[in-house]
């Protein structure tokens, strides 16, 4: 039976999630650039439907988890300076802590 070929777009996100993209690409493109875009989309959705502001944090949690896993795996496979690998992990851990704290405090 022939395997169904994954689209390039889906493959790109799967490669990120599996840590197959470089650490700089994972951190700066997914962790920063795409996260800004996702945040804007979520904010527009919240405003358009008149949802409470704290909904933004709840809706962004799945994206934060996805980013954390992808960046973490990329940093595990990073061949450069250990400093950048550790720094990327600290950054994503702080992001998760900030998001969870915002959800719990309602900020």
Secondary structure, 3 states (H helix, E strand, C coil): CCCCCCCHHHHHHHHHHCCCCCHHHHHHHHHHHHHHHHHHHHHHHHHHCCCCCCHHHHHHHHHHHHHHHHHHHHHHHCCCCHHHHHHHHHHHHHHHHHHHHHHHHCC
